[in-house]
Amino acid sequence: MKNELIAKSMIFGIVVLFIGASTASAYAIDQKAQPMNRGNTLYVGGSGPGNYTTIQAAVNNATNGDTVFVYNATYNENVDTKLKKISLIGEDRDTTIIAGQTTAPVLRIGTSDTTVSEFTLTGTPTEIIVQVATLSENIFISNNLIKDGAYGISLAISTSKVTITDNTIINNAFIGIQLQTSSLNVISGNSIENNGAQGIELSLGSNHNSILNNSINNNAKEGILISGITSTVNTIAGNNISNNEIGVRFSSAGSNKIQSNNIQGSAMEGVLLQSSKENVIEKNNFIDNKRQATFKFSSRNTWDSNYWSNWIGFKLTKPIFQKFPKAIVGGLHIAFDKNPAKTPYNITVLA
């Protein structure tokens, strides 16, 4: 009898554990499907009672920590988050559309601790699509389609700690992503294409930024431009930088690193250094650029272990030529990559 009771107790316990695990799993799935919620959630569009008809009305009524969740539709408005520390989340990136109607930014992020995700944001060639206001930090801009403006994303002076990830930024009249006197930002996993000037520009003393694992293709000028004598300690790594006029250009910028990128098919230079010193260019693939790399009025830059598709060791296969360095000509000066790679690096970009 005692053994029978123990057996029944064990069976009951197993059933309870199974039901509990199933409930927990269902709860986790349900939670994942919900919009991010740090406080209250305000809804825009849809058919629920009390839902707002415009995004701006919901933002105006939000308080710090709230989420504004926007259902699929086209919203013909310009939105300003003002001083609200909120999460602005669309239902679906491709069908939740904010279409700017004035020359103001289509979306202005007015303060720190703000998240924007899952929208298509579109405007005209006279509008900034997304602008981050001065002194803002801890901003997250992710998984948006940002297109058809003057500038895709513009970080105003003295912004910092902005994360721009997994966005598609295309067909803007000037710059895809612009940073001005902005530091400690991460630009990662984005597709930045077909912009009328630069794909990414860092200027006016932008430092300690990371540009990682992006596809930066078919921009009319530079894929990446870094300028200014205090634009230092920036890292460009793991990107596919293809078919731009110039792949990467430094202008009066020092102590930066270009590492492990595919730099390919540039109409002019793959890398151009102008009045720039103490930069490191290593382990990149330079493939079929009109001029793989050059420099002007630049010194103490390090070129090491890059793959060059026009290295003499590929043209002349005798063993002696395999020991030749790759010469990088800069006017009357020459620099050398003393360890050119024999095969291209396997650099996979997820953007």
N, C-alpha and C positions, 0 to 999 in steps of 0.2 A: 504493500500500500504506500509505504514511504517512498519507494523508488518510483512508483507511478506518479506521485505528487510532484517529485523533483522533475521528472520528465515533462509533465504538463507545464510546470513553471518555466522550464527552459524554452519550450515551444512558444509560450506566451511572450517571453522576453525577446525572442528572435523576431516575432511578428511586430512587437512594439518598435524595436530598433529599425526594422524594414520600413514601417510606416513613417517613422520619424525621419529617416534618411531621405525617403521619397518626398516628404513635405519640405525638408530643407532644400533639396535639389530644385523643386518647383519654385520655391521662394527665391532662390538665387537666380533662376532664369527670369522670373517675373521682375525682379529688381533690375536686372541687366537691361530689360526692355524699356524701363522707365527713364524719363529725362533726369539729368543730374539735379539733385535737390539738396541745397545746403540750408534752406529756410522754407518759406512758402513758395508755391508754384502758381504763377499767373499764366493763363492761357490766352493765346491770340488765334482768332479764326476758329474753325471747327464749329460744332453745333451745341456745345455744352452751355448750360445756363451761366450767365455772368462772364462769358468769354469776351475779350476785347476785340474790336474790329481793326485797330491799328497797333503796330508794335510800339510806337512812341507813347500811346496812351497807357499801355501796360508798363513800360519803363518808368513813366512819370509816377505811377502808383506803387512801384516796387520799393522795397527797402533793402538795405545792405544784407547780402546773404541769400536773397531770393533768386529763383529761376524764372525767366520768362521763356515759356515753351511756345513755339510758333508752328501751327499746323500748315500743311502744304497749301500754298496759294501764291499769287503774285501780289506783293504789297508795294504800291507806288508811293513811296515816301522816302525821306531822308531821316535817319535815326541818330539820335545823340543820347548816349548813356549817361551823360552829365557826370555827377559825382556819385552815381550808384554803383556799388561793388556787387555786380550781379553776374549770373550765367545766362547768356542769350543763346538758346539752342533751337535749331530748326528740326522739323520732323524728318526731312529728307533733303540732302544737299541739292539734288537735281531739280526738285519740284517746290522747294521753299525759297522763293525769289524775292529779294529786295531790289527794286529798280529805282534809282535816284531820280528826283524830279527837279532839283535845283543845282546850282553850282557849288553848294556846300558839300562836304564829304558825304558819300552815301551812308557810311556808318562812321561815326566819331566815337571813339572810346575815350571817355573823359577822365577816368581815374584808374587807380591801381586795382589789382585783385579782381579782374574781369575776364570772363571766358566767352568766346564767340565760336560757334561750331555749327556745321551742317547747313550752310546757306549757299545759294548762288547770289552774288552781289554784283550788280552791273550798273554802268552809268554811261557818261559821255566823255569824249576826249578833253573836256574842261574840268572834270571832277576827279578828286582823289576818291578812290573807292573805300579804303579803310584807313583812317587816320588815328594814331595813338597820341594823346595829348602830352604836352611837356610834363616832366616829372612823374609820369606814370611808371609803375613797375609791376612785376608778377602778372603779366597779361598772357593769356593763352588764346591763340588764333589757330584753329585746326580744322582740317577736312572741309574747306570751303572752295567754291569756284569763284574766282575774283577776276573780272574781265571788263574790257571795253571802257576803261577810264583813262585819265591822264597818268596817274600813278596807281599801282595796285594796292600796295601797303606802304604807308609813310609813317616812320617813327620820328616824332618831333624832337627837338633839342632836349637833351638830358633825360631821355627815357632809358630804362635798363631792365634787364631780366624779363625780356619778352620772348616767348616761345612761339615760333611760327612753324607749324609742322603739318605735313600731308595735305597741303593746299595745291590747287591748280591755279596758276596766275598767268593769264594769257591776254594778248591782243590789247595791251595798254599803250597809249600814245608815246609815253616816255619810259618810265622805270617800273620794273616789276615790284621790287622791294627796295625801299630807300631808308637808310639809317643816317641820322645826323647827330653827331656828338652823343652817341648812344653806345652803351657798353653792356657786356655780360649777357648778350642775347644769343639764342640758338635758332638757326634757320636750318631745318632738317626735313628731308623726305618730300620736298615740294617739287612740282613740275612747273618750271618758269620758262615760258616760250613765247616767241613772236611778239616781243615788246619792242617799241619803236626806238629805244635807246638801250640802256643797260638792263640786263636781267636783275642783277643786284648791285647796288651802289652803297659803299660805306664812306662817309666823308666827315669833315669838320671834327676830326679827332675822335673817331669811333674805335674803341679798343676792346680787347678781350672778348671778341665775338667768335662764334663757331658756325661755319657754313659747311654742313655735313650731308652727304648722301642725297643730293638734289640732282635733278635733270635740268640743265640750263642750256637750252638749245634755241638756235634760230633767232637770236636777238640781234637787232640791227647794228648795235655797237658792241660794247664789251659784254661778255657773259657775266663777269665780275669786275668791278672797278673799286679799288681802295685808294683813297687820296687823303693827303694831309700828314704833316710831320708827326702828329700825335696819334695817327691811326696805326696803332702798334699791337702786337701780340694777338693778332687775329689768326684763326686756323681755317684753311680751306682744305677739306679732306673727303675723299670717297665720292666725289661728284662726277657726273658725266657732263662735260662742257663741250658741246659740239656745234659746229656750223654757225658760230657767231662771227662778227667781223674780227674781233680780238677775243681770245679765250679769257685771259686774266691780265689786267693791267694794274700796276702799282704806280702811283704818281706821288713822289715825296713821301713814301710810306716805308717804314722800316720795322725790322724784327717781327715779321710775319712768316707764316709757314704755308707752303703749298705742297701737299703730300697725298700721294695715292689717288690721283684723279686721272680720268680719261680726258685728255685735251686733244680734240680731233677736228679736222676739217675747217679750221679758221680761215677766213678769207684773207687775213693778214697774219698777225702773230698769234702763236699759241699762248706765249707769255711775253709781256713787254714790261720791263722795269725802267722807269724814268725817275732820275734823281732819287733813287731808293737804295737803301743799304741794309746789310745784315739780315737779309731774308734767306730762308731756306727753301729750296725747291728740290724735292727728293721723291724717288720711287713713283713718278708719274709716267703715264703713257703719252708720248707726243707722237701723234699719228697724222700724217698727211696734212699738216698745216702749211700754208704758203711759206711762212718762215716759222720754223718750230719755236724759236725763242730769240730774243735780243735784248739789249740794254743800252741806255744812254745816260751818261753822267751818273753812273751807279757803281758802287764798289762794295767789296766785302760780302758779297752774296755767295751762298753755298749751293752748288749744283751737284747732286750726288745720286747715283744709281737709278737714273731715269731711263726709260725705254725710248729710243729715238728711231723712228721708222726710216730715216735717211742716214743713219750712222755708217761710216765708211766700212765698218766690219761686216755689213750686209752686202755692200757693193763689191768689196774685194775680200774674198773668202780665205786667202792664205793665212796661216796661223799668226804671222807677224801682225797682220792688221786687226786681229782680235784683241790685241793689247793696246790699241790706239784709244786715247780718250776721245770724247765728243767735244768738238770746239763750238763754243757759243760766241758769235762775233757781235761786238758792240761798237760800231764805228771803227776807231783805230785801236780798240782794245779787244782782247780775247779772254774769255773765261773758259774753264774746262769742267766737264763732267768726267772724272777720272775712272768711274766705274759704270759705264753704260750697261744697262741690262741687255742680255742676249735674247730674251723673249718678253713679250708684253705681260704685264701683271694682270691677274684675274680680278678685276674691279667690278663688282656687281652693285648696281644702284637700284634700289627698290622703288624709287619715285616713278 
